[in-house]
Amino acid sequence: MPEFTAEEIIANEEREEAESIKYNLRSTDIWLFRMVLELWEIGKTKGLWTNADITDDALKQKASDWKAKLERLEELGE
């Protein structure tokens, strides 16, 4: 009989993935990014920055990467 079920293996892998993402985010001051991202989204939703956009490509990429990590954590229930 296997030591772990398929469900347990998947749950363990997802838990390890979540911990890895959280560690990575903590090491990049993610709290600051979360605050800025939230303010940006609120501003765009309320029309405060209707024509605003991030013009720096490196910043766009970093924002996209961080947002993807946060979304993955939500998917994992974190």
Secondary structure by P-SEA (a helix, b strand, c coil): cccccaaaaaaaaaaaaaaaaaaaaaaacaaaaaaaaaaaaaaaaaccccccccccaaaaaaaaaaaaaaaaaaaacc
